[in-house]
Amino acid sequence: MAEPLLQVERLSRRFAVAGRRGAMLHAVDDVSLQIGAGESLGLVGESGCGKSTLVRLIARLLDASEGRILFEGEDLAAIAARRFARAPQRSAIQMVFQDPTDSLNPRYSARDTIAEPLHLLGGLRGAAAQARVDEVAAQVGLPPELLGRLPHQLSGGQKARVGIARALALRPRLLILDEPTAALDVSVQAVVLQLLARLQRELGLACLFVSHDLNVVRLLTDRVAVMHLGQVVEEGPSQAVFENPHHPYTQALVSAIPGQGPRIRLEGEITSPIDPPPQVCRFQSRCPRAASACVREAPRLRRVAEARQAACHFAG
């Protein structure tokens, strides 16, 4: 079996809580996952579950508290931030951000925005850089006459294409997409998602796709990982997970998709991510299956079926 392109091992990130001495918020806690070359992995879960923190750790926009991030076998978490800024892996892992308006420099034209990573990381200038800008703009469907415009002169869909083109300019092997269509109108979302699916297929990109839209994740990804309070609680092939979820949290998420049967409404208080008890399942306070075992021992992610994992004592 080929080595994964990306392998995350027991990755954690904690933040100090202001005003509470010694208290730590466990934003990402002991997460392990992997992505193969050309594969797409969806990352889903409620707001605040740690999805965006996790992808920022992988992109090295944040430093990890613990764990390893292996990209083509090399531990990115062990590379100092200053050195990583110029490391080859910085070019190989690129990110498309949630809001295209906020992620674009208002003083840079579309052409300058796409060319910036070529100057900073690719060592390209002059005609070579301009040729690459023209090439990647054509790939994402940006007409040449738009390349001289500033962000405020572009529509939401056009700004999204600029952000995608900027991420593709360096020919990355892993593309991280953090809610890339969340700020767009529904009709524009569909067009941009079709574009991303085509690019992933044509360029053979590995993709880590973060989204609240479970239908989009089911259609665009090969596998899905479900996060709850900083931890992955279920992982497996997208179609299988959505058709037959094993973890009760995943079952509740899937039940919210129109046409998926009766809605499972979760009762109870959400466990605080600030210093959660290590021996207690973090979902037990809202879980319809909760039993005494759930407060004695926190379940770990384990195999429950073919190519399926879940962190629940009763899954499978």
C-alpha positions as CSV (number, residue, x, y, z in Angstrom):
1,M,0.0,0.0,0.0
2,A,1.3,3.5,-0.9
3,E,2.4,5.8,1.9
4,P,-0.2,8.5,2.5
5,L,0.5,12.0,1.2
6,L,-0.5,13.5,4.5
7,Q,-0.6,11.7,7.8
8,V,-1.7,13.5,11.0
9,E,-0.7,11.6,14.2
10,R,-2.2,12.5,17.6
11,L,-2.3,16.2,16.8
12,S,-3.4,18.6,19.6
13,R,-3.7,22.3,20.0
14,R,-4.6,24.0,23.3
15,F,-5.2,27.7,24.0
16,A,-4.8,29.4,27.4
17,V,-8.1,30.8,28.7
18,A,-7.9,34.5,29.5
19,G,-8.7,35.3,33.1
20,R,-8.6,31.6,34.3
21,R,-5.1,30.8,35.4
22,G,-3.9,27.4,34.2
23,A,-7.2,26.7,32.3
24,M,-6.7,25.4,28.7
25,L,-9.2,25.2,25.9
26,H,-8.7,21.9,24.0
27,A,-9.5,23.1,20.4
28,V,-7.9,20.0,18.7
29,D,-7.3,17.0,20.9
30,D,-5.4,13.8,19.8
31,V,-6.6,13.8,16.2
32,S,-5.2,11.3,13.7
33,L,-6.1,11.1,10.0
34,Q,-4.6,10.6,6.6
35,I,-5.1,11.6,3.0
36,G,-3.7,9.7,0.0
37,A,-2.4,11.3,-3.2
38,G,-5.3,12.5,-5.3
39,E,-7.8,11.7,-2.6
40,S,-10.4,14.1,-1.1
41,L,-11.3,14.0,2.6
42,G,-14.3,15.9,4.0
43,L,-14.2,17.4,7.5
44,V,-17.6,18.1,9.1
45,G,-19.0,19.0,12.5
46,E,-20.8,21.8,14.4
47,S,-19.4,25.3,14.5
48,G,-16.7,25.4,17.2
49,C,-15.7,21.7,17.0
50,G,-12.2,22.5,15.8
51,K,-12.3,22.0,12.1
52,S,-10.7,25.4,11.1
53,T,-8.1,25.1,13.9
54,L,-7.2,21.6,12.6
55,V,-6.7,22.8,9.0
56,R,-4.7,25.8,10.1
57,L,-2.4,23.4,12.0
58,I,-1.9,21.3,8.9
59,A,-1.1,24.4,6.9
60,R,1.3,25.5,9.6
61,L,-0.6,28.8,10.2
62,L,-0.7,27.6,13.8
63,D,1.8,25.6,15.8
64,A,0.7,22.3,17.3
65,S,0.9,21.7,21.1
66,E,1.6,18.0,20.5
67,G,1.6,15.5,17.6
68,R,3.0,15.1,14.2
69,I,2.1,16.2,10.7
70,L,3.8,14.0,8.2
71,F,3.7,15.2,4.6
72,E,5.4,12.8,2.2
73,G,7.1,11.3,5.3
74,E,8.5,14.5,6.7
75,D,7.2,15.9,10.0
76,L,6.1,19.5,9.3
77,A,5.4,20.1,13.0
78,A,9.1,19.7,13.7
79,I,10.1,22.4,11.2
80,A,10.6,25.9,12.8
81,A,7.9,28.4,11.7
82,R,10.6,30.7,10.2
83,R,12.2,27.9,8.2
84,F,8.8,26.4,7.1
85,A,7.9,29.8,5.4
86,R,10.6,29.0,2.8
87,A,10.4,25.2,2.9
88,P,9.3,23.2,-0.3
89,Q,6.3,21.9,1.6
90,R,5.0,25.5,2.0
91,S,4.4,25.5,-1.8
92,A,3.1,22.0,-1.9
93,I,0.3,22.7,0.7
94,Q,-2.0,25.6,-0.2
95,M,-5.2,26.9,1.2
96,V,-8.5,28.5,-0.1
97,F,-10.0,30.6,2.7
98,Q,-13.6,30.9,3.8
99,D,-14.3,34.5,2.8
100,P,-12.7,35.6,-0.5
101,T,-13.3,39.3,0.3
102,D,-11.4,39.2,3.6
103,S,-8.6,37.0,2.2
104,L,-7.7,39.3,-0.7
105,N,-5.5,42.3,-0.4
106,P,-7.7,45.3,-1.4
107,R,-4.8,47.1,-3.0
108,Y,-3.7,44.2,-5.2
109,S,-5.3,43.5,-8.6
110,A,-6.4,40.0,-9.4
111,R,-3.2,39.5,-11.4
112,D,-1.0,40.7,-8.6
113,T,-2.8,38.5,-6.1
114,I,-2.3,35.4,-8.2
115,A,1.4,36.3,-8.9
116,E,2.3,37.0,-5.2
117,P,3.0,33.4,-4.2
118,L,5.0,32.9,-7.5
119,H,7.3,35.8,-6.4
120,L,7.5,34.8,-2.7
121,L,7.8,31.1,-2.9
122,G,8.2,30.1,-6.6
123,G,11.1,32.3,-7.5
124,L,9.3,33.4,-10.7
125,R,9.4,37.0,-12.0
126,G,8.6,38.8,-15.2
127,A,7.3,37.0,-18.2
128,A,7.5,33.5,-16.6
129,A,5.3,34.7,-13.7
130,Q,2.9,36.4,-16.0
131,A,2.6,33.3,-18.2
132,R,1.8,31.2,-15.1
133,V,-0.8,33.7,-14.0
134,D,-2.5,33.6,-17.4
135,E,-2.4,29.8,-17.3
136,V,-4.0,29.4,-13.9
137,A,-6.5,32.1,-14.5
138,A,-7.7,30.2,-17.6
139,Q,-8.0,27.0,-15.5
140,V,-10.4,28.6,-13.0
141,G,-12.4,30.5,-15.6
142,L,-11.1,34.1,-15.0
143,P,-11.3,36.1,-18.3
144,P,-8.0,38.1,-19.0
145,E,-9.9,41.4,-18.9
146,L,-10.7,40.8,-15.2
147,L,-7.1,40.3,-14.1
148,G,-6.4,44.1,-13.8
149,R,-9.3,44.7,-11.5
150,L,-9.2,45.2,-7.7
151,P,-11.3,43.1,-5.4
152,H,-14.0,45.6,-4.9
153,Q,-14.5,45.6,-8.7
154,L,-15.1,41.8,-8.8
155,S,-18.2,39.8,-7.9
156,G,-18.2,37.3,-5.1
157,G,-17.8,34.4,-7.6
158,Q,-15.0,36.1,-9.3
159,K,-13.2,36.8,-6.0
160,A,-13.6,33.1,-5.1
161,R,-11.9,32.2,-8.4
162,V,-9.0,34.6,-7.7
163,G,-8.5,32.9,-4.3
164,I,-8.5,29.4,-5.9
165,A,-6.1,30.6,-8.7
166,R,-3.8,32.0,-6.1
167,A,-3.8,28.6,-4.2
168,L,-3.1,26.7,-7.5
169,A,-0.4,29.0,-8.8
170,L,2.4,27.0,-7.2
171,R,1.0,23.6,-8.4
172,P,0.3,22.2,-4.9
173,R,-0.2,18.6,-4.1
174,L,-2.6,19.2,-1.2
175,L,-5.3,21.8,-1.4
176,I,-7.1,22.8,1.9
177,L,-10.5,24.3,1.4
178,D,-12.0,25.9,4.5
179,E,-15.7,26.5,3.8
180,P,-14.7,28.0,0.4
181,T,-18.3,28.8,-0.7
182,A,-19.8,29.8,2.7
183,A,-19.8,33.5,1.9
184,L,-21.3,33.1,-1.6
185,D,-24.9,33.2,-2.9
186,V,-26.4,29.7,-3.4
187,S,-26.4,29.9,-7.2
188,V,-22.7,31.0,-7.2
189,Q,-21.9,28.3,-4.7
190,A,-23.0,25.6,-7.1
191,V,-20.8,27.0,-9.9
192,V,-17.7,27.3,-7.7
193,L,-18.2,23.7,-6.3
194,Q,-18.4,22.3,-9.8
195,L,-15.2,24.2,-10.6
196,L,-13.5,22.7,-7.6
197,A,-14.6,19.2,-8.5
198,R,-13.3,19.6,-12.0
199,L,-9.9,20.9,-10.9
200,Q,-9.5,18.2,-8.3
201,R,-10.2,15.6,-11.0
202,E,-8.1,17.1,-13.8
203,L,-5.1,18.1,-11.7
204,G,-5.1,15.0,-9.5
205,L,-5.0,17.1,-6.3
206,A,-5.4,15.8,-2.8
207,C,-8.1,17.9,-1.1
208,L,-9.1,18.5,2.5
209,F,-12.6,20.0,2.3
210,V,-14.2,21.6,5.3
211,S,-17.9,22.3,5.1
212,H,-21.2,22.5,7.0
213,D,-23.0,21.4,3.9
214,L,-23.2,17.6,4.3
215,N,-24.7,17.0,0.9
216,V,-21.7,18.9,-0.7
217,V,-19.3,16.7,1.3
218,R,-21.1,13.6,0.2
219,L,-20.9,14.5,-3.4
220,L,-17.3,15.9,-3.6
221,T,-15.3,13.7,-1.2
222,D,-14.0,10.2,-1.1
223,R,-13.9,9.9,2.7
224,V,-15.3,11.9,5.6
225,A,-14.1,12.6,9.1
226,V,-16.6,13.8,11.7
227,M,-15.3,16.1,14.4
228,H,-16.9,16.8,17.8
229,L,-15.3,19.0,20.5
230,G,-11.8,18.7,19.0
231,Q,-11.9,15.0,18.3
232,V,-12.6,12.8,15.3
233,V,-15.5,10.6,16.3
234,E,-16.2,8.8,13.0
235,E,-14.3,8.3,9.8
236,G,-14.9,6.3,6.6
237,P,-16.0,6.4,3.0
238,S,-18.4,9.3,2.5
239,Q,-21.2,7.4,1.0
240,A,-21.1,4.7,3.6
241,V,-20.9,7.2,6.5
242,F,-23.9,9.2,5.3
243,E,-26.0,6.1,4.5
244,N,-25.2,4.2,7.7
245,P,-23.6,6.4,10.4
246,H,-22.3,4.5,13.4
247,H,-21.7,7.3,15.9
248,P,-24.8,8.8,17.5
249,Y,-23.4,12.3,16.9
250,T,-23.0,11.5,13.2
251,Q,-26.5,10.1,13.2
252,A,-27.8,13.4,14.5
253,L,-25.9,15.4,11.9
254,V,-27.1,13.2,9.0
255,S,-30.7,13.3,10.2
256,A,-30.7,17.1,9.6
257,I,-30.2,16.5,5.9
258,P,-33.6,16.9,4.1
259,G,-35.1,13.6,3.1
260,Q,-33.0,11.6,5.6
261,G,-35.8,10.5,7.9
262,P,-36.9,11.8,11.3
263,R,-34.7,14.5,12.8
264,I,-32.8,13.5,15.8
265,R,-32.8,16.4,18.3
266,L,-30.1,16.4,20.9
267,E,-31.0,17.3,24.4
268,G,-28.7,18.3,27.3
269,E,-25.7,20.6,27.8
270,I,-22.7,20.6,25.5
271,T,-19.6,19.5,27.3
272,S,-17.1,22.4,27.9
273,P,-13.9,22.2,25.8
274,I,-12.1,23.8,28.7
275,D,-10.1,21.1,30.5
276,P,-12.7,18.3,29.7
277,P,-12.4,15.2,32.0
278,P,-10.1,12.7,30.1
279,Q,-12.1,9.6,31.3
280,V,-15.5,10.8,30.1
281,C,-17.0,10.7,26.6
282,R,-17.5,14.3,25.5
283,F,-20.8,13.5,23.8
284,Q,-22.4,11.6,26.7
285,S,-24.2,14.6,28.1
286,R,-26.3,14.8,24.8
287,C,-26.2,11.2,23.7
288,P,-29.4,9.2,23.5
289,R,-27.4,6.0,24.0
290,A,-25.3,7.2,27.0
291,A,-24.7,4.6,29.7
292,S,-22.5,4.2,32.8
293,A,-19.5,3.1,30.7
294,C,-19.5,6.5,29.0
295,V,-18.5,8.3,32.2
296,R,-15.9,5.7,33.3
297,E,-13.9,5.5,30.1
298,A,-13.7,7.8,27.1
299,P,-14.1,5.8,23.9
300,R,-11.2,5.8,21.4
301,L,-11.5,5.8,17.6
302,R,-11.6,2.1,16.6
303,R,-12.5,0.0,13.6
304,V,-16.2,-0.9,13.6
305,A,-16.7,-2.1,10.0
306,E,-14.8,-2.4,6.7
307,A,-12.8,0.9,6.3
308,R,-14.9,2.5,9.1
309,Q,-13.9,3.9,12.5
310,A,-16.0,5.3,15.3
311,A,-15.3,6.5,18.8
312,C,-18.3,5.0,20.6
313,H,-18.5,2.0,23.0
314,F,-21.7,0.9,21.2
315,A,-20.8,1.5,17.6
316,G,-20.9,-1.4,15.2
